[in-house]
Amino acid sequence: MESTGIPGLLLDTAPDAIIVSRSDGIITMANRRAHDMFGYPAEHLLGRVIEDLVPEEERPGHPGQRHAYLSGAHPPLRRLPLRGLRRDGTVFPVEVSLSAVAAPDGEMYVTAVLRDDTVQREAARTRSLLASIVQSSHDAIVTTDLDGRVLSWNPGAEALYGHPAADMIGRSIDGIIPEERRSDEEQLRRMVRLGGRVDRYRSTRRTAADDIIAVSTLVSPLLDERGTIVGTTSITRDISDRERAEARVQAILDAAPDAVLGVAESGEVVLVNAEAERLFGLPRHDLLHMSVKSLLLDGLPAVSAVLRTGGDSTPLDSQRSQDEPDQRWATRRAVGRGGREIPVDIACSALHTDSGVVVVAVVRDVTERLAAEEERRRLHEEADRQRLEARIQQAQRLESLGQLAGGIAHDFNNLLAVILNYASFIVEDAAGTPPAVDAEQIARAARRGSDLTHQLLAFARREVIRPRPLNLNTVVTEVHQMLMRSLGEHIALTVLTTAGLPSVMADPGQLEQVLVNLAVNARDAMPTGGRLTIDTALVDVDAEHAAARSGLSAGRYVRLRVSDTGTGMPREVIAKAFEPFFTTKPSGQGTGLGLATVYGIITQAGGTVQIYSEPGVGTTFTILLPATDVEATANAPEDTAAGLTGHGATVLVVEDESALREVTCRILTRGGYTVLAADGGDEALRLAAENPVDVLLTDVIMPNMLGRDLAEAVRSRWPGTKVLFMSGYAQPVLTTHGTLSADVHLLEKPFTSAELMRALHDELRAKP
């Protein structure tokens, strides 16, 4: 049977597949839809058996089922489920309706009408799935007709609004819309009925309990099968909790002391707080949606850096080089109302949201901080200037004191030399008599006066110093024994030395004086007993450490520390401790020159001395002296002065103080020297021109001609003449650092006869 003519044309246009087969299963007719459904070219199904169109596993029982159907009453069968087999081997579900008919020749034919229900099943499945989603959704999903009457009301709507579906279907949706919102909602529905779609927006709804809740709603058109708009669909979510959380977050942000900006990936400001309004001078609604570039002049790189990394950690100062350390805050400029520039610090971090990365920029106004820093800098500079002026004034006072001390020392030491030596003559000539005892007291008083003069000169840095490489441990050890005898049994003395210390350049006598002065001060601060500790160590002073000590350079230093457990000193006393003539001791028990002398000796040696003290705890003096690589040498033992005579050597004595000149000549004459005496440079030059001179013994400071000028003139006449200077104030023959020139030999006033004889003896033995 073939589909020809009009009947065949009608069959080919049928929407379902139609296949006619004989009782033996041979296909005699198949329309176009049948060929398309099973994937065969036109007419290729004719002559094939019907079993070719079912899966192989179902074929064995298929002929028996067909025979049973045809042998019985064979009523029509409707919409039987069947699985079909396409030519490419794919299996698909179909519905089949069967009917049997006998041909005039008696042959039985079976007509099968097949409908591919894949689309229908998928559609049904989709509808079922959508219905399930709507029913299980936590969001309120409501459909309304064009008049706003409810068509459907899911369980989410029941839970949100509190109205059961039976009460709401057929009623106006306005029942859940507050009156003040109804006109706006009607405008939105009108837009949707015209084909528009309204993205999520914030609104309010009224519940069955008459509560007003905040919601987020999306509205879209509701279409029928033909695509005609028949109403609206709204999906609504309760955002009351979120809004309350957002309100709490906003309250926290508004309470923050810094301005906070939220910047979207587009560079648009989407979040501000109250401090941002104050900082920029603009209300919140103006700041929102502004470009961050218009608010932060040079802060965009920091924001962009965070956006580029997708929120990864990144240095906030994007203009900082890789060699510089990262910092949490980057200093930038903000722009306030009217273009006013504001210095700010900015810190950025990334916040991942549903709408993308938002950069949270914390902007801190640093106007007051910079002003405070500027004020601190100004005050620091002012303090430095005042300290410098104080040091200059102190140096000027010290210079004035030095000049005064030098003037006093010159004349005073001349008098002391006369007193000391005439007293010595009495002691020698009248030994064992009462006048000799009185003369000894006079000599003792003269020596005390000499000590006081030397202290004054030491503080004023006018004292003659003879520095040489010293081992500080040796000096401390030598003084230790003397201190053990002088401190008393109520003071426990401990000496701790560090082995292997480098040498220091200093005058050993002056260092001994420093230790004695500090020990005496410590003893007086411990009247009821205590502990005195002297220790030495090597310290390395770096640049930072040196900066804290005025005039101290970085390098290696030997530390001398003297600590006691005495009464201690308050701050106001520490501040004045090194000032000359300042003392806290009762009148007559202190000169106020002890610590001033220590300060002068140590600073003249290139070191520093500092005090740390607490009342009731004790005091520590820390002295730092520059280390030197020159090895320390031991002192050669001196010969005794007894028996030293001049053996007739000629000494030209030049001294403008007549009493001192006479006593000096008397000592030398008694000591076996040939003595020539002059009261000044002119007379000395006349005598030198007339007589050969072995030693020129001259005062340093004299009217008309200084001792150095006289020495040069005498040596020009007698080149081999030795020169020995004597002075109570030797500043004119000293270097700027207070040390003697290498070619200068000096006898300090006041001197004894033994010291004078020793000095002349050494001068005559010295190599030219």
Secondary structure, 3 states (H helix, E strand, C coil): CCCCHHHHHHHHCCCCEEEEEECCCEEEEECHHHHHHHCCCCCCCCCCEHHHHCCHHHCCCHHHHHHHHHHCCCCCEEEEEEEEECCCCCEEEEEEEEEEEECCCCCEEEEEEEEECHHHHHHHHHHHHHHHHHHHCCCEEEEEECCCEEEEECHHHHHHHCCCHHHHCCCEHHHHCCHHHHHHHHHHHHHHHCCCCEEEEEEEEECCCCCEEEEEEEEEEEECCCCCEEEEEEEEEECHHHHHHHHHHHHHHHHCCCEEEEECCCCEEEEECHHHHHHHCCCHHHHCCCEHHHCECCCHHHHHHHHHCCCCCCCCCCCCCCCCCCCCCEEEEEECHHHCEEEEEEEEEEEEECCEEEEEEEEEECHHHHHHHHHHHHHHHHHHHHHHHHHHHHHHHHHHHHHHHHHHHHHHHHHHHHHHHHHHHHHHHCCCCHHHHHHHHHHHHHHHHHHHHHHHHHHCCCCCECCEEECHHHHHHHHHHHHHHHHCCCEEEEEECCCCCCEEEECHHHHHHHHHHHHHHHHHCCCCCEEEEEEEEEEEECHHHHHCCCCCCCEEEEEEEEEECCCCCCHHHHHHCCCCCCCCCCCCCCCCCHHHHHHHHHHHCCCEEEEEEECCCEEEEEEEEEEECCCCCCCCCCCCCCCCCCCCCEEEEECCCHHHHHHHHHHHHHCCCEEEEECCHHHHHHHHHHCCCCEEEEECCCCCCCHHHHHHHHHHHCCCCEEEEEECCCHHHECCCCEECCCCCEEECCCCHHHHHHHHHHHHHCCC
